[in-house]
Amino acid sequence: MKRFRLRRWNERRLSEMPVWVLLLFVAAVGLQVGIATLRPPPRAAAVDLPMPPSVPTLRVLALGDPIPLGQALALYLQAFDNQPGVSIPFAALDYTRVQAWLGSVLELDPVGQYPLLMASHLYAQVLQHPDKQREMSEFIYREFLKDPNRRWPSLAHVAIMAKHRLHDLPLALRYADAIRDRVRGAGVPSWARQMHIFLREDMGEVETAKVLLGGLLASGTITDPHELRFLTQRLQEMETAEKSSKSSK
């Protein structure tokens, strides 16, 4: 009974309100709706990639166990292009800062390969941005020099990219020569060690390629019969092509 009386009292009170108050209330509601309708929809704004904390600071934060922190930083960097409401192309990132993050992760976990995989397979693959591809390739080269026996796969990858995407054979040869000269560990596949020979052939340095390939065959380091047969056939093809080129002149 009390609820009924209270409701009836509220209804009476509303009906007893002056007309001008009701009109003012309706106008206020209409104005608020109009403003909300005319207001442009909110836009997500991309946040710039900041510089990472200094490596000494990161080591303090790691509390004596830097590898998990390095992995977390790598995941943070990899996910940075997907921000709430916006997706940032890799090419739009500041590559100086990207390199700083990747370098910091490598400082925390020098044995880990994931930062170099990110560099070679993500950030070095931005199409129509050869300057950024070169920038990231040089980063990989510098990091390769610090630990060639572990980091050669990423350099081999960008050497192939330099040949086929950048169409820069001298750059590809520079990376291939570095693998030949600096990698001493076992388990490096023959194609990586021999890349510099065939790049010289592609550059028209057939005589040099023949000498290098002939020396490789004569060294006795090639023991696999299939590989030995393949390289011998390539040497014969080089010699045949060179003879044909000379006879046609």
VOMI-32133 format. One record per residue: x, y, z of N, C-alpha, C in turn; residue in one letter. Coordinates in steps of 0.2 Angstrom, whole numbers, plus 5000, padded with zeros to 4 digits. Example, Ala and Ser with C-alpha at 12.3 -4.5 7.8 and 13.67 -1.06 7.14 Angstrom:
<gutis>
  n.east  n.north  n.up  ca.east  ca.north  ca.up  c.east  c.north  c.up  type
    5066     4972  5039     5062      4978   5039    5066     4984  5039     A
    5064     4989  5035     5068      4995   5036    5064     5000  5039     S
</gutis>
This chain:
<gutis>
  n.east  n.north  n.up  ca.east  ca.north  ca.up  c.east  c.north  c.up  type
    5004     4994  5000     5000      5000   5000    5004     5006  5000     M
    5010     5006  5004     5014      5012   5004    5018     5013  4997     K
    5020     5008  4994     5023      5008   4987    5018     5012  4982     R
    5012     5009  4983     5007      5012   4978    5005     5019  4980     F
    5005     5021  4986     5004      5028   4988    5010     5032  4986     R
    5016     5030  4987     5022      5033   4985    5022     5035  4977     L
    5020     5029  4973     5020      5030   4966    5015     5035  4964     R
    5009     5035  4967     5004      5039   4965    5006     5046  4967     R
    5010     5047  4973     5012      5054   4975    5017     5057  4970     W
    5022     5052  4967     5027      5054   4962    5023     5056  4956     N
    5018     5052  4953     5015      5054   4947    5011     5061  4948     E
    5008     5062  4954     5005      5068   4955    5010     5074  4955     R
    5015     5073  4958     5020      5078   4958    5023     5080  4951     R
    5024     5075  4947     5026      5076   4940    5021     5079  4936     L
    5015     5078  4937     5009      5081   4933    5008     5088  4935     S
    5010     5089  4941     5009      5096   4944    5015     5101  4942     E
    5020     5098  4939     5026      5102   4937    5024     5107  4932     M
    5027     5113  4932     5025      5119   4927    5027     5116  4920     P
    5023     5118  4915     5024      5116   4908    5031     5119  4906     V
    5033     5125  4908     5040      5127   4906    5046     5123  4908     W
    5045     5120  4914     5050      5116   4917    5051     5109  4912     V
    5045     5106  4911     5045      5100   4906    5048     5102  4900     L
    5046     5108  4897     5049      5110   4890    5057     5111  4891     L
    5059     5114  4896     5066      5115   4897    5070     5108  4898     L
    5066     5103  4901     5069      5096   4902    5070     5093  4895     F
    5065     5093  4891     5065      5090   4885    5070     5093  4880     V
    5070     5100  4881     5075      5103   4876    5082     5101  4878     A
    5084     5101  4885     5090      5099   4887    5092     5092  4885     A
    5087     5087  4885     5088      5080   4883    5090     5080  4875     V
    5086     5084  4871     5087      5085   4864    5093     5088  4862     G
    5096     5093  4866     5102      5096   4865    5108     5091  4866     L
    5107     5087  4871     5112      5082   4873    5113     5077  4867     Q
    5107     5074  4865     5107      5069   4860    5110     5072  4853     V
    5108     5079  4852     5111      5082   4846    5118     5082  4846     G
    5121     5084  4852     5128      5085   4852    5132     5078  4851     I
    5129     5073  4854     5131      5066   4854    5131     5064  4847     A
    5126     5066  4843     5125      5064   4836    5131     5067  4831     T
    5132     5074  4833     5136      5078   4829    5143     5076  4830     L
    5145     5074  4836     5152      5073   4838    5155     5067  4834     R
    5161     5068  4831     5164      5063   4827    5166     5057  4831     P
    5166     5051  4828     5167      5045   4832    5174     5045  4834     P
    5176     5042  4840     5183      5043   4843    5187     5039  4838     P
    5193     5041  4837     5198      5038   4833    5204     5035  4837     R
    5206     5029  4836     5212      5027   4840    5218     5030  4837     A
    5222     5032  4841     5229      5035   4839    5234     5031  4840     A
    5239     5030  4836     5245      5026   4836    5250     5029  4841     A
    5252     5025  4846     5257      5027   4850    5264     5025  4847     V
    5269     5030  4847     5276      5029   4845    5279     5024  4849     D
    5283     5020  4846     5288      5015   4850    5293     5019  4854     L
    5293     5019  4860     5298      5022   4864    5305     5019  4864     P
    5310     5022  4866     5316      5019   4867    5316     5014  4873     M
    5320     5009  4872     5320      5004   4878    5324     5007  4884     P
    5323     5005  4890     5327      5007   4895    5334     5004  4894     P
    5339     5007  4897     5346      5006   4896    5347     4998  4898     S
    5352     4995  4896     5353      4988   4897    5355     4987  4905     V
    5359     4992  4908     5360      4991   4915    5354     4991  4919     P
    5349     4996  4917     5343      4996   4920    5339     4989  4920     T
    5339     4987  4913     5335      4980   4912    5338     4975  4916     L
    5345     4975  4917     5348      4970   4921    5346     4970  4928     R
    5345     4976  4931     5343      4977   4938    5336     4974  4938     V
    5332     4976  4933     5325      4974   4933    5324     4966  4933     L
    5329     4963  4930     5329      4956   4928    5330     4952  4935     A
    5333     4955  4940     5334      4952   4946    5338     4945  4946     L
    5343     4946  4941     5348      4940   4941    5346     4935  4936     G
    5340     4936  4933     5338      4931   4928    5336     4935  4921     D
    5340     4937  4917     5339      4941   4911    5335     4938  4906     P
    5335     4931  4905     5332      4928   4899    5325     4929  4899     I
    5321     4927  4904     5314      4929   4904    5312     4936  4902     P
    5316     4941  4905     5314      4948   4904    5316     4949  4896     L
    5321     4946  4894     5322      4947   4886    5317     4944  4882     G
    5314     4939  4884     5309      4936   4880    5303     4940  4880     Q
    5301     4943  4886     5295      4947   4887    5296     4953  4883     A
    5302     4956  4883     5303      4962   4879    5302     4961  4871     L
    5305     4955  4869     5304      4953   4862    5296     4952  4860     A
    5293     4949  4865     5285      4949   4863    5282     4955  4863     L
    5284     4960  4868     5281      4967   4868    5283     4970  4861     Y
    5289     4970  4859     5291      4973   4852    5287     4970  4847     L
    5286     4963  4847     5283      4960   4841    5275     4962  4841     Q
    5272     4963  4847     5265      4965   4847    5264     4972  4846     A
    5269     4976  4846     5268      4983   4846    5264     4986  4840     F
    5265     4983  4835     5261      4985   4829    5254     4984  4829     D
    5251     4980  4834     5244      4979   4835    5242     4983  4841     N
    5240     4989  4841     5238      4993   4847    5230     4993  4847     Q
    5227     4994  4852     5220      4995   4853    5217     4999  4848     P
    5213     4996  4843     5210      5000   4838    5214     5002  4832     G
    5220     5000  4832     5224      5002   4826    5229     4997  4825     V
    5231     4996  4818     5237      4992   4816    5242     4996  4813     S
    5248     4996  4815     5254      5000   4813    5258     4995  4808     I
    5259     4997  4802     5263      4994   4797    5270     4994  4800     P
    5274     4988  4799     5281      4988   4801    5285     4994  4798     F
    5283     4996  4792     5287      5001   4789    5286     5008  4792     A
    5281     5009  4796     5279      5015   4799    5283     5016  4806     A
    5286     5010  4808     5290      5011   4814    5296     5014  4814     L
    5299     5017  4819     5305      5020   4819    5311     5014  4820     D
    5314     5013  4814     5319      5007   4814    5325     5008  4819     Y
    5327     5014  4820     5332      5015   4825    5330     5013  4832     T
    5324     5014  4834     5321      5012   4840    5320     5004  4840     R
    5318     5001  4834     5317      4994   4834    5323     4991  4835     V
    5329     4993  4832     5335      4990   4833    5338     4991  4840     Q
    5336     4996  4843     5338      4997   4850    5334     4992  4854     A
    5328     4990  4853     5325      4985   4857    5328     4978  4855     W
    5329     4977  4849     5332      4970   4847    5339     4969  4850     L
    5343     4975  4850     5349      4974   4853    5349     4973  4860     G
    5344     4976  4864     5344      4976   4871    5342     4968  4873     S
    5337     4965  4869     5335      4958   4870    5341     4954  4869     V
    5345     4955  4864     5351      4951   4863    5357     4952  4868     L
    5357     4958  4871     5361      4959   4877    5359     4955  4883     E
    5353     4954  4884     5350      4950   4889    5351     4943  4888     L
    5350     4941  4882     5350      4934   4880    5354     4933  4874     D
    5361     4933  4875     5365      4933   4869    5365     4926  4865     P
    5363     4921  4868     5362      4914   4864    5356     4914  4860     V
    5351     4917  4863     5344      4917   4859    5344     4920  4852     G
    5341     4917  4848     5341      4918   4841    5334     4922  4839     Q
    5329     4922  4843     5323      4925   4841    5323     4933  4839     Y
    5327     4937  4842     5328      4944   4840    5330     4944  4833     P
    5335     4940  4831     5338      4940   4824    5333     4937  4819     L
    5329     4933  4821     5323      4930   4817    5318     4935  4816     L
    5316     4939  4821     5312      4945   4820    5315     4950  4815     M
    5321     4951  4816     5324      4956   4811    5324     4954  4804     A
    5326     4948  4803     5327      4945   4796    5320     4943  4793     S
    5315     4941  4797     5309      4938   4794    5303     4943  4794     H
    5304     4948  4799     5298      4953   4799    5301     4960  4797     L
    5305     4963  4801     5307      4970   4799    5311     4971  4793     Y
    5315     4966  4791     5319      4966   4785    5314     4964  4778     A
    5308     4963  4779     5304      4961   4774    5299     4966  4772     Q
    5300     4972  4774     5295      4977   4772    5296     4979  4765     V
    5290     4978  4761     5291      4979   4754    5290     4986  4752     L
    5293     4988  4746     5294      4995   4744    5297     5000  4749     Q
    5301     4997  4753     5305      5001   4758    5312     4999  4758     H
    5316     4999  4752     5323      4996   4752    5327     4999  4757     P
    5326     5006  4759     5330      5009   4764    5330     5006  4771     D
    5324     5004  4773     5323      5000   4779    5325     4993  4779     K
    5325     4990  4773     5327      4983   4772    5335     4983  4773     Q
    5338     4988  4770     5345      4989   4771    5347     4990  4778     R
    5344     4995  4781     5345      4997   4788    5345     4990  4792     E
    5340     4986  4792     5339      4981   4796    5344     4975  4794     M
    5346     4975  4788     5351      4970   4786    5358     4972  4789     S
    5359     4978  4789     5366      4980   4792    5366     4979  4800     E
    5360     4980  4803     5359      4978   4810    5361     4970  4811     F
    5358     4966  4807     5359      4959   4807    5367     4958  4806     I
    5370     4961  4801     5377      4960   4800    5381     4962  4806     Y
    5380     4968  4809     5384      4970   4815    5383     4965  4821     R
    5377     4962  4822     5376      4957   4827    5379     4950  4825     E
    5379     4949  4819     5382      4943   4817    5390     4943  4819     F
    5393     4948  4818     5400      4949   4819    5402     4947  4826     L
    5397     4948  4831     5398      4947   4838    5398     4939  4840     K
    5394     4935  4836     5394      4928   4837    5393     4925  4830     D
    5397     4924  4826     5396      4922   4819    5394     4914  4819     P
    5396     4910  4823     5395      4903   4823    5387     4902  4825     N
    5384     4906  4829     5377      4905   4831    5373     4909  4826     R
    5375     4915  4824     5370      4920   4820    5371     4920  4813     R
    5374     4915  4810     5375      4915   4803    5369     4914  4799     W
    5364     4910  4802     5357      4909   4798    5354     4915  4796     P
    5353     4920  4800     5350      4926   4799    5354     4931  4794     S
    5360     4930  4794     5364      4934   4789    5364     4931  4782     L
    5363     4924  4782     5362      4920   4776    5355     4922  4773     A
    5351     4923  4777     5344      4925   4775    5344     4932  4771     H
    5347     4937  4774     5347      4943   4771    5352     4944  4765     V
    5356     4939  4765     5361      4939   4759    5356     4937  4753     A
    5352     4932  4754     5347      4930   4749    5342     4935  4747     I
    5340     4939  4752     5335      4944   4751    5339     4950  4747     M
    5345     4951  4749     5349      4956   4745    5349     4955  4738     A
    5350     4949  4736     5351      4947   4729    5344     4947  4726     K
    5339     4944  4729     5332      4943   4725    5328     4949  4726     H
    5328     4953  4731     5323      4958   4732    5326     4965  4731     R
    5332     4966  4734     5336      4972   4733    5339     4972  4727     L
    5341     4967  4724     5344      4966   4717    5351     4969  4718     H
    5354     4968  4724     5361      4971   4726    5366     4965  4727     D
    5369     4963  4721     5373      4958   4722    5380     4959  4726     L
    5382     4965  4725     5388      4967   4729    5387     4966  4737     P
    5381     4968  4739     5379      4968   4746    5378     4961  4748     L
    5375     4957  4744     5374      4950   4745    5381     4946  4746     A
    5385     4948  4741     5392      4945   4741    5396     4947  4748     L
    5395     4953  4750     5398      4955   4756    5396     4951  4762     R
    5389     4949  4763     5387      4945   4768    5389     4938  4767     Y
    5389     4936  4761     5391      4929   4760    5399     4928  4761     A
    5403     4933  4759     5410      4933   4761    5411     4932  4769     D
    5407     4936  4772     5408      4936   4780    5406     4929  4782     A
    5401     4926  4780     5400      4919   4782    5406     4914  4780     I
    5408     4915  4774     5414      4911   4773    5420     4912  4777     R
    5421     4918  4779     5428      4920   4782    5427     4919  4790     D
    5421     4920  4793     5421      4920   4800    5417     4914  4803     R
    5414     4911  4800     5410      4905   4803    5415     4899  4803     V
    5416     4896  4809     5420      4891   4810    5417     4885  4813     R
    5411     4886  4815     5408      4880   4819    5406     4875  4814     G
    5405     4869  4817     5402      4863   4813    5395     4864  4812     A
    5393     4860  4807     5385      4860   4805    5383     4865  4801     G
    5387     4870  4798     5385      4875   4794    5384     4871  4787     V
    5378     4872  4784     5377      4868   4777    5381     4871  4772     P
    5383     4867  4767     5387      4868   4761    5385     4874  4757     S
    5378     4875  4756     5375      4880   4752    5377     4887  4755     W
    5377     4888  4762     5379      4894   4765    5387     4895  4764     A
    5391     4890  4765     5398      4891   4764    5400     4893  4757     R
    5396     4890  4752     5397      4891   4745    5394     4897  4741     Q
    5390     4900  4745     5385      4905   4742    5390     4911  4739     M
    5395     4912  4741     5400      4917   4739    5402     4916  4732     H
    5403     4909  4730     5405      4907   4724    5400     4908  4718     I
    5394     4906  4720     5389      4907   4715    5387     4914  4714     F
    5387     4918  4719     5386      4926   4718    5391     4929  4714     L
    5397     4927  4714     5402      4929   4710    5401     4927  4703     R
    5398     4921  4702     5396      4919   4695    5391     4924  4692     E
    5386     4925  4697     5380      4930   4695    5383     4937  4693     D
    5388     4939  4696     5391      4946   4695    5395     4946  4689     M
    5396     4940  4686     5400      4940   4680    5407     4938  4681     G
    5409     4937  4687     5416      4935   4689    5417     4928  4689     E
    5416     4925  4683     5416      4918   4681    5423     4915  4683     V
    5428     4919  4681     5435      4916   4682    5436     4915  4689     E
    5434     4920  4693     5435      4920   4700    5431     4914  4703     T
    5425     4913  4701     5420      4908   4704    5423     4901  4702     A
    5426     4901  4696     5429      4894   4694    5435     4892  4699     K
    5439     4897  4700     5445      4896   4704    5443     4894  4711     V
    5438     4898  4714     5436      4896   4721    5432     4889  4721     L
    5428     4888  4716     5425      4881   4716    5430     4875  4715     L
    5435     4877  4710     5440      4871   4709    5444     4870  4715     G
    5446     4876  4719     5449      4875   4725    5446     4871  4730     G
    5439     4872  4730     5435      4869   4735    5435     4861  4734     L
    5434     4860  4727     5434      4853   4725    5440     4849  4727     L
    5446     4853  4726     5452      4850   4726    5454     4849  4734     A
    5451     4853  4738     5453      4853   4745    5451     4846  4749     S
    5446     4843  4746     5444      4836   4749    5440     4837  4755     G
    5437     4843  4756     5432      4844   4761    5425     4842  4760     T
    5424     4841  4753     5417      4839   4751    5418     4831  4750     I
    5414     4828  4755     5414      4821   4755    5407     4818  4753     T
    5402     4822  4753     5395      4819   4751    5395     4818  4743     D
    5394     4812  4741     5395      4811   4733    5390     4815  4729     P
    5384     4816  4732     5379      4820   4728    5381     4827  4728     H
    5384     4830  4733     5386      4837   4733    5392     4837  4728     E
    5396     4832  4729     5402      4832   4725    5401     4832  4717     L
    5396     4828  4716     5393      4828   4709    5390     4834  4706     R
    5386     4837  4711     5383      4844   4709    5388     4849  4708     F
    5393     4850  4712     5398      4855   4712    5403     4854  4705     L
    5404     4848  4704     5408      4846   4698    5404     4848  4692     T
    5398     4847  4692     5394      4848   4686    5393     4856  4685     Q
    5393     4860  4691     5392      4867   4690    5399     4870  4688     R
    5405     4867  4690     5411      4869   4687    5411     4868  4680     L
    5409     4862  4677     5409      4861   4670    5405     4866  4666     Q
    5399     4867  4669     5394      4872   4666    5397     4879  4666     E
    5401     4881  4671     5404      4887   4671    5410     4888  4665     M
    5413     4882  4664     5419      4882   4659    5415     4882  4652     E
    5410     4878  4651     5406      4878   4645    5404     4885  4643     T
    5401     4888  4648     5398      4895   4647    5403     4900  4645     A
    5409     4899  4648     5414      4904   4647    5417     4903  4640     E
    5418     4896  4638     5420      4895   4631    5415     4897  4626     K
    5409     4896  4627     5404      4899   4622    5404     4906  4622     S
    5405     4910  4627     5405      4917   4627    5411     4919  4623     S
    5417     4916  4624     5423      4918   4621    5422     4917  4613     K
    5419     4911  4611     5419      4909   4604    5414     4914  4600     S
    5409     4917  4604     5404      4921   4601    5406     4928  4600     S
    5412     4930  4603     5415      4936   4602    5419     4937  4595     K
</gutis>
